[in-house]
Amino acid sequence: MTFEPEILFEDNHCLVLNKPAGMLSQGDETGEPSLVSWTEGYWRRKYSKPGNVFVGLVHRLDRPTSGVVLIARTSKAAGRLADQFRVGGVSKLYWAIVEGRPDRDAGEWVDHLEKDHRTNVVRTTREGEGKIARVAFEVLQAGAGMTKLALRPATGRSHQLRVQLAARGMPIVGDRKYGSGRRVRALDGEPRIALHARELTFKHPTKGDEVRIEASVQADWPETATGWWGSPSGR
């Protein structure tokens, strides 16, 4: 199945896309399509540019995750946006459906994370080791042994939300890498996880205005399946 990003916002400085689950953010050794390669082709066609096209990917989403991704059109915009991410000036909201339920309806989790670059697996570690990871959470819905959470990370560590949830016995549905017992398929038939970057708020790199972008879930989002939450009382 052919699947493409959805354009959520575009001007002379920024492009915001809704990344489909299963699509790479940036190309790798497989040569498979990515947000970067798609954007290069899109801008070449739109602006009739035969040569190299600058694509400033200032943050990423894991391949099995869907949702908002911000891309800069110029090196100046890329630098200013990257600075916002670095100092915590970008607000991010994720939706996740997890196995189990937190012991509270809202709060904050703080962990220290360490990545094994050889295996590309992240684990929690002792205080004073690794990098600190913070996320605020809120229960949105629960039923059938699962919970839908709103997650607002204050840090942007690799696999952060996946690991912090799994460490508390609540792996994201479909995330078999971090302990989920369920399978979820993306639109192209490949595995996805029930994690969606729902909203991104940042300052425009040249105008300084606040820009808030929201991304809808797509047809492969598990919650759209009939009976996913069990009886209506679980909604």
C-alpha positions in Angstrom: 0.0 0.0 0.0 1.2 3.5 -0.9 1.2 5.9 2.0 2.4 9.4 2.2 2.7 12.1 4.9 -0.1 14.6 5.3 0.9 18.3 5.0 -0.4 20.2 8.1 1.4 23.5 7.7 3.7 25.1 5.1 5.3 28.5 4.5 8.7 29.7 3.2 10.5 28.6 6.4 8.7 25.5 7.8 6.9 22.4 6.7 4.9 20.3 9.3 3.9 16.8 8.3 1.8 14.1 9.8 4.1 11.1 9.5 2.5 7.7 8.8 3.5 4.9 11.2 6.1 2.6 9.4 7.8 5.4 7.6 11.4 6.4 8.5 12.0 10.0 9.5 15.5 9.9 7.9 16.9 7.5 5.4 19.1 4.6 6.4 21.1 1.8 4.8 17.9 0.1 3.5 17.2 3.0 1.0 13.5 2.9 2.0 11.4 6.0 1.6 11.6 8.5 4.5 10.2 11.9 5.4 13.4 13.5 4.2 13.4 11.8 0.8 9.6 12.5 0.4 10.1 16.2 1.3 13.0 16.5 -1.2 10.9 15.1 -4.0 7.9 17.2 -3.0 9.9 20.5 -3.0 11.7 19.6 -6.2 8.3 19.2 -8.0 6.6 22.2 -6.3 9.4 24.7 -6.9 11.0 23.1 -10.0 14.3 22.7 -8.3 16.7 20.4 -10.3 19.6 20.5 -7.9 20.0 19.8 -4.2 17.2 20.7 -1.8 17.8 21.6 1.8 15.7 19.6 4.2 16.2 20.5 7.9 15.0 17.7 10.0 15.1 19.2 13.5 13.6 16.3 15.4 12.4 12.7 14.6 9.8 10.1 15.4 10.6 6.5 15.7 9.6 4.4 12.6 6.6 2.7 14.2 5.3 6.0 15.6 2.9 8.4 13.8 2.3 12.1 14.1 3.6 15.6 13.9 7.1 16.2 12.5 8.6 19.7 12.0 11.0 20.3 9.0 12.9 23.5 8.2 13.2 24.9 4.7 16.4 26.9 5.3 19.5 26.5 7.4 18.6 29.7 9.4 15.2 28.3 10.3 16.7 24.9 11.1 19.2 26.4 13.5 16.6 28.5 15.3 14.2 25.6 15.6 16.9 23.2 16.8 17.7 25.7 19.5 14.1 25.7 20.7 14.1 21.9 21.0 17.5 22.0 22.8 16.3 24.4 25.5 12.9 22.8 25.9 11.0 25.6 24.1 8.9 23.2 22.1 5.7 21.8 23.7 4.8 18.2 22.6 1.7 16.2 23.3 1.5 12.5 22.5 -1.3 9.9 22.7 -0.4 6.4 23.8 -2.5 3.3 24.4 -0.8 1.0 26.9 -1.3 -2.3 28.5 -2.5 -1.9 32.1 -3.2 1.3 33.9 -1.2 3.7 36.1 -1.8 3.8 39.8 -2.7 7.5 39.5 -4.8 9.4 36.9 -2.2 12.1 36.4 1.3 12.9 37.5 4.9 13.0 36.4 7.5 10.2 35.8 11.2 10.9 36.1 13.8 8.3 35.0 17.4 8.1 33.9 17.9 6.4 30.6 20.9 4.8 28.9 21.1 3.6 25.2 22.9 0.6 23.9 23.9 1.9 20.5 24.9 -1.6 19.3 21.4 -3.0 19.9 19.4 0.2 19.7 17.7 -0.6 22.9 17.2 1.9 25.7 17.0 1.0 29.4 16.4 2.7 32.7 19.4 3.1 34.9 20.4 4.4 38.4 20.2 8.1 39.3 23.5 9.8 38.3 23.9 7.5 35.2 22.5 8.0 31.7 20.3 11.0 30.8 17.3 12.3 32.8 13.9 11.8 31.2 10.7 13.6 32.4 7.1 13.2 31.2 3.8 14.4 32.6 0.9 11.9 32.1 -2.9 12.0 32.3 -5.4 9.1 31.9 -7.8 9.8 29.1 -9.7 6.6 28.8 -9.5 3.0 30.2 -11.0 -0.4 29.4 -10.4 -3.9 28.3 -7.1 -4.0 30.2 -5.7 -1.0 28.4 -5.4 2.8 29.0 -5.2 5.7 26.7 -2.8 8.4 28.0 -1.9 11.9 27.2 1.9 12.4 27.5 3.8 15.7 27.7 7.5 15.0 27.6 9.8 17.7 29.0 12.8 16.0 27.5 13.4 14.3 24.1 15.4 11.1 24.8 15.7 8.3 22.3 12.7 5.8 22.8 11.9 7.8 26.0 8.1 7.3 26.2 8.4 3.7 25.2 10.9 2.9 27.9 9.4 4.9 30.7 6.0 3.2 30.1 7.5 -0.3 29.8 9.6 0.3 33.0 6.3 0.7 34.9 4.8 -2.5 33.5 2.7 -0.6 30.9 4.3 -1.3 27.4 2.7 0.6 24.5 0.3 -1.6 22.6 2.2 -3.2 19.7 5.7 -2.3 21.0 7.0 -5.8 21.1 10.6 -4.5 21.4 9.7 -3.2 24.9 7.4 -6.0 26.1 4.0 -5.6 24.5 2.1 -8.9 23.9 -0.1 -7.4 21.2 0.5 -6.8 17.5 -0.7 -3.7 15.6 -0.2 -3.1 11.8 0.5 0.2 10.0 -1.2 1.1 6.7 1.5 -0.6 4.8 1.2 -3.8 6.8 4.3 -3.4 8.8 4.3 -3.3 12.6 3.4 0.0 14.3 2.9 0.9 18.0 0.0 2.8 19.6 2.0 6.0 20.0 1.0 9.2 18.1 2.6 12.6 18.3 -0.7 14.5 18.5 0.4 18.1 18.9 3.4 20.4 18.5 3.7 24.0 19.6 6.7 26.1 18.7 7.8 29.7 17.9 8.0 30.5 14.2 11.7 30.8 13.4 11.4 34.3 11.7 8.1 35.8 12.9 8.3 34.7 16.5 4.6 33.9 16.6 3.5 30.8 18.4 2.5 28.0 16.0 0.3 25.1 17.3 -0.2 22.1 15.0 -2.4 19.2 15.7 -2.3 15.8 13.8 -5.2 13.5 13.4 -4.8 9.8 13.8 -5.0 7.6 10.7 -7.0 4.5 9.9 -4.3 2.2 11.5 -4.7 3.8 14.9 -5.8 0.9 17.2 -8.6 2.9 18.9 -10.5 3.2 15.6 -11.0 -0.6 15.5 -14.5 -1.7 16.4 -14.7 -3.1 19.9 -11.2 -2.1 20.8 -12.2 -0.8 24.2 -14.6 -3.7 24.9 -18.0 -2.6 26.1 -19.2 1.0 25.7 -18.7 1.5 29.5 -15.0 1.3 28.9 -15.1 4.5 26.8 
